[in-house]
Amino acid sequence: MLTSRNAISLTITLAVISLAWSCWSLLQPPDGDGLRPDSYGTRGRGQRAVLDTFRELGLPIRRSLGPPIPGKLQNARLVLWQPSNEIVRVEPTWLEGVGDWVREGGHVLVAVGVEEWNWFDPATLRKTERQIRKMKKKKSSTPEPEPEAESRSVWELLQIPGVSVNSLAAEDATSEPHPRQPRELRDVFQDALKTGQTNSERTQYAAHASGIFETLLGQDRILSLPPNGLFEIQYGNQTPVGTITVPSDTPTGETKVASCIAARFAVGRGEVTVVSIPSLIENSVIGEADNIVVLSKLLTDGEHEIVLDEFYHGLAIRGNPMWLFAQRTYGAVTLVLLLVIGLIAWRESVFLGTPLAERPVSRRAIREYVEAMARFLREGKEAGAWIVSKLRDGVLWHLRREHGLPPDLHSEERLIAAVQRRDPDRAAELSNTLQAVQSLLSAGHAGDDRRAIPLMRRMVECLSKNVTARCATKSPKSFSGKTRS
């Protein structure tokens, strides 16, 4: 039967089971079944190959799911490969600490490219809205409210503000990267369902190193990358200590110019390496041409440990069960369940008011119970005879017990003899009373109260040990004394 208590218990049980299951799944390794483009990804765009390859080569490499804390990066090189713009915007504090760590002698590698439009990304939506407002502002003469302050880029947080990454096909170089044109939604889903790289075509690039990279790479290195997998680094007034360039066609296709795809900058006592070939680390291209050689030279730096940051890929939230309640859908469902349970508990609860005054307990006296039982027993026709006989049997049972006789012995002669040995007058009174009771029952006058009640009093008096004194007051001598007086 479904009651309110059972409904509440069932709801609480389901909520606890759901929460426990969700927390258990969140505490599992955030591998995403190898589908995401991170160090857990085993598909074409994943980055698991570089982790396994470097481990097989004996190079110190590990992934970091927590935020980059300088205290945990001693003697290490931090690798930020395609960090999420949205996470960089909402979590700039950690990168500020990394920037200070770099000035003290830290080493950071940042690999970014020109991101495609992601219509599900809140940052993309806000950027689109700002562009639309700017276009309307140009067409309208009415003043627009001042736009909100822009968040700092990853270059500003790492203290190299003049750096930017742009498409090689861009007609102009600005500080903001130009996103590639959005594709059809059908093509996006087809790429997501494929198991490997979405495009098997490759483009060969001859890499030319200068500065510090010249001694590391040499001059004859070939990069094999998918189309549109290469971007140009603009560094303005910054002076790199080493660069890697590739020849590329101009937007008109007339001549070839050298485009910088990797640059290393000295920041304080540390270094920041900027790479604009994000596809270089992907599983599908890491084994082609000299890709693995170039990648290993960019990542390794003496005896420094390589730390692949996954915090800015969004994997840290998978290890925090409380993050689940921050999500809009699950948080709303949990809130509604708590409200329903609270309303049901409030509806079924008992609210105590002013305490009532205590009422005296009505109790009857023992005499009232005796009178009530007497009236009840006297309702029948033979009630008098039954009462007299029961009273006689009770008196005899009590006397037999008093004189040490078996209670179930019904011999009146034996009882009178035992009483006579102790008190002859009491025995005589008992014998006379028993004869009177027998005569009253035989004559059928037990229902007459005037005869039965005095006789019952005599039977009760036989139980008292001072029956001798009472009997003496009724002796003939006393009667004769009263007559003379």
CORWOVEN-V323320 format. One record per residue. N is the residue number from 1. RES is the residue in one letter. OMEGA is omega in whole degrees, 0 to 359 (999 if undefined). D_CENTER is the distance of its C-alpha to the mean C-alpha in whole Angstrom. Layout:
<<N	RES	OMEGA	D_CENTER> <N	RES	OMEGA	D_CENTER>>
//
This chain:
<<1	M	182	29> <2	L	177	26> <3	T	179	26> <4	S	179	24> <5	R	179	22> <6	N	178	21> <7	A	178	20> <8	I	180	17> <9	S	180	16> <10	L	179	16> <11	T	180	14> <12	I	179	11> <13	T	179	12> <14	L	180	12> <15	A	180	9> <16	V	179	7> <17	I	179	9> <18	S	180	9> <19	L	180	5> <20	A	180	6> <21	W	180	9> <22	S	179	8> <23	C	179	7> <24	W	179	10> <25	S	179	12> <26	L	181	12> <27	L	177	13> <28	Q	178	16> <29	P	185	19> <30	P	184	19> <31	D	180	23> <32	G	183	22> <33	D	177	25> <34	G	184	27> <35	L	186	28> <36	R	179	27> <37	P	178	30> <38	D	184	29> <39	S	173	29> <40	Y	186	27> <41	G	180	29> <42	T	178	32> <43	R	186	33> <44	G	182	36> <45	R	177	35> <46	G	184	32> <47	Q	182	33> <48	R	185	32> <49	A	182	36> <50	V	179	37> <51	L	181	34> <52	D	181	36> <53	T	181	39> <54	F	177	39> <55	R	178	37> <56	E	178	40> <57	L	179	43> <58	G	180	41> <59	L	180	40> <60	P	181	37> <61	I	177	35> <62	R	176	31> <63	R	181	28> <64	S	180	26> <65	L	180	22> <66	G	178	22> <67	P	181	24> <68	P	179	28> <69	I	182	28> <70	P	180	32> <71	G	179	31> <72	K	183	30> <73	L	179	33> <74	Q	180	36> <75	N	182	38> <76	A	173	37> <77	R	182	37> <78	L	181	34> <79	V	175	34> <80	L	184	33> <81	W	182	34> <82	Q	177	33> <83	P	181	30> <84	S	180	29> <85	N	182	31> <86	E	180	28> <87	I	176	26> <88	V	181	29> <89	R	185	29> <90	V	181	26> <91	E	181	26> <92	P	186	29> <93	T	183	29> <94	W	179	28> <95	L	174	31> <96	E	177	33> <97	G	177	33> <98	V	177	34> <99	G	176	37> <100	D	178	38> <101	W	179	37> <102	V	180	39> <103	R	179	42> <104	E	177	42> <105	G	180	43> <106	G	181	40> <107	H	182	40> <108	V	172	38> <109	L	180	38> <110	V	179	37> <111	A	180	38> <112	V	175	38> <113	G	176	39> <114	V	185	40> <115	E	172	37> <116	E	177	37> <117	W	174	36> <118	N	187	33> <119	W	177	32> <120	F	181	29> <121	D	180	28> <122	P	179	28> <123	A	178	31> <124	T	179	33> <125	L	179	33> <126	R	179	34> <127	K	178	36> <128	T	179	38> <129	E	178	38> <130	R	178	40> <131	Q	179	42> <132	I	178	43> <133	R	178	43> <134	K	179	46> <135	M	178	48> <136	K	181	48> <137	K	179	49> <138	K	183	52> <139	K	183	53> <140	S	179	53> <141	S	180	55> <142	T	181	52> <143	P	178	50> <144	E	175	47> <145	P	182	44> <146	E	181	43> <147	P	180	41> <148	E	183	37> <149	A	179	38> <150	E	176	37> <151	S	181	34> <152	R	180	36> <153	S	180	36> <154	V	179	35> <155	W	178	39> <156	E	179	39> <157	L	178	36> <158	L	172	38> <159	Q	168	41> <160	I	190	43> <161	P	184	43> <162	G	186	46> <163	V	174	45> <164	S	180	44> <165	V	183	44> <166	N	178	45> <167	S	178	47> <168	L	181	50> <169	A	182	51> <170	A	181	50> <171	E	179	54> <172	D	181	53> <173	A	178	50> <174	T	181	48> <175	S	180	46> <176	E	178	43> <177	P	179	42> <178	H	177	43> <179	P	177	41> <180	R	182	42> <181	Q	181	43> <182	P	178	40> <183	R	176	41> <184	E	180	41> <185	L	178	37> <186	R	179	39> <187	D	179	39> <188	V	179	36> <189	F	178	34> <190	Q	177	37> <191	D	181	37> <192	A	182	33> <193	L	180	34> <194	K	183	36> <195	T	182	36> <196	G	178	38> <197	Q	185	39> <198	T	181	40> <199	N	183	44> <200	S	180	46> <201	E	180	49> <202	R	175	49> <203	T	182	51> <204	Q	179	53> <205	Y	175	53> <206	A	185	55> <207	A	177	54> <208	H	183	56> <209	A	177	54> <210	S	179	56> <211	G	184	55> <212	I	180	53> <213	F	182	52> <214	E	179	55> <215	T	181	55> <216	L	187	52> <217	L	189	53> <218	G	186	56> <219	Q	186	58> <220	D	178	58> <221	R	181	54> <222	I	177	53> <223	L	177	50> <224	S	186	49> <225	L	176	46> <226	P	177	45> <227	P	181	47> <228	N	178	46> <229	G	184	44> <230	L	182	46> <231	F	186	46> <232	E	179	48> <233	I	174	47> <234	Q	184	49> <235	Y	171	49> <236	G	182	51> <237	N	179	53> <238	Q	180	51> <239	T	181	53> <240	P	176	51> <241	V	177	52> <242	G	180	52> <243	T	171	51> <244	I	183	51> <245	T	176	53> <246	V	176	54> <247	P	180	57> <248	S	179	55> <249	D	173	57> <250	T	179	58> <251	P	179	56> <252	T	178	60> <253	G	184	60> <254	E	184	64> <255	T	179	63> <256	K	177	60> <257	V	179	59> <258	A	179	57> <259	S	182	53> <260	C	179	51> <261	I	177	48> <262	A	180	47> <263	A	179	47> <264	R	183	47> <265	F	176	47> <266	A	179	47> <267	V	184	45> <268	G	177	46> <269	R	180	46> <270	G	183	44> <271	E	174	44> <272	V	179	42> <273	T	180	43> <274	V	180	42> <275	V	180	42> <276	S	177	43> <277	I	184	42> <278	P	180	39> <279	S	182	40> <280	L	185	41> <281	I	184	38> <282	E	183	37> <283	N	187	38> <284	S	185	40> <285	V	187	43> <286	I	182	42> <287	G	183	45> <288	E	177	48> <289	A	179	51> <290	D	184	50> <291	N	184	46> <292	I	179	45> <293	V	181	47> <294	V	181	47> <295	L	181	43> <296	S	179	44> <297	K	178	46> <298	L	185	44> <299	L	185	41> <300	T	179	42> <301	D	180	44> <302	G	182	46> <303	E	182	43> <304	H	176	40> <305	E	179	37> <306	I	181	36> <307	V	177	32> <308	L	182	31> <309	D	176	28> <310	E	179	25> <311	F	180	24> <312	Y	165	26> <313	H	178	25> <314	G	182	22> <315	L	184	20> <316	A	182	18> <317	I	180	16> <318	R	181	15> <319	G	182	14> <320	N	182	11> <321	P	181	8> <322	M	177	8> <323	W	182	11> <324	L	182	10> <325	F	178	9> <326	A	178	13> <327	Q	188	14> <328	R	186	17> <329	T	183	16> <330	Y	178	12> <331	G	178	12> <332	A	179	15> <333	V	179	14> <334	T	179	11> <335	L	179	13> <336	V	178	16> <337	L	179	14> <338	L	178	13> <339	L	179	17> <340	V	179	18> <341	I	178	16> <342	G	178	18> <343	L	179	21> <344	I	179	21> <345	A	178	20> <346	W	181	23> <347	R	183	25> <348	E	183	25> <349	S	180	26> <350	V	180	29> <351	F	182	30> <352	L	178	33> <353	G	179	36> <354	T	181	39> <355	P	179	40> <356	L	178	43> <357	A	180	46> <358	E	178	47> <359	R	178	49> <360	P	181	52> <361	V	180	52> <362	S	180	55> <363	R	179	56> <364	R	176	60> <365	A	181	63> <366	I	179	64> <367	R	178	67> <368	E	178	66> <369	Y	180	64> <370	V	179	67> <371	E	179	69> <372	A	179	67> <373	M	179	67> <374	A	178	71> <375	R	180	71> <376	F	183	69> <377	L	182	71> <378	R	181	74> <379	E	183	74> <380	G	181	75> <381	K	182	79> <382	E	183	79> <383	A	182	77> <384	G	180	79> <385	A	181	81> <386	W	181	77> <387	I	181	76> <388	V	181	79> <389	S	179	79> <390	K	177	75> <391	L	178	77> <392	R	180	79> <393	D	179	77> <394	G	179	75> <395	V	179	78> <396	L	180	79> <397	W	180	76> <398	H	180	75> <399	L	178	79> <400	R	179	78> <401	R	181	75> <402	E	183	77> <403	H	173	80> <404	G	178	78> <405	L	177	79> <406	P	183	76> <407	P	182	75> <408	D	178	75> <409	L	186	79> <410	H	180	81> <411	S	181	84> <412	E	180	86> <413	E	181	89> <414	R	179	87> <415	L	180	85> <416	I	179	88> <417	A	179	89> <418	A	179	86> <419	V	183	86> <420	Q	180	90> <421	R	179	90> <422	R	186	88> <423	D	183	89> <424	P	181	92> <425	D	179	92> <426	R	179	88> <427	A	179	89> <428	A	178	92> <429	E	179	90> <430	L	180	87> <431	S	179	90> <432	N	180	91> <433	T	180	88> <434	L	177	87> <435	Q	179	91> <436	A	178	90> <437	V	179	87> <438	Q	179	88> <439	S	180	91> <440	L	180	89> <441	L	180	87> <442	S	181	90> <443	A	180	91> <444	G	179	88> <445	H	181	88> <446	A	179	84> <447	G	180	83> <448	D	184	86> <449	D	183	84> <450	R	177	87> <451	R	187	88> <452	A	185	84> <453	I	177	83> <454	P	180	85> <455	L	178	85> <456	M	176	82> <457	R	179	82> <458	R	179	85> <459	M	180	82> <460	V	179	79> <461	E	178	82> <462	C	178	83> <463	L	183	80> <464	S	182	80> <465	K	178	82> <466	N	178	85> <467	V	180	86> <468	T	180	89> <469	A	180	90> <470	R	178	89> <471	C	180	92> <472	A	179	94> <473	T	180	94> <474	K	182	95> <475	S	180	98> <476	P	181	102> <477	K	179	103> <478	S	178	100> <479	F	181	102> <480	S	178	105> <481	G	180	104> <482	K	182	103> <483	T	180	106> <484	R	180	109> <485	S	999	107>>
//
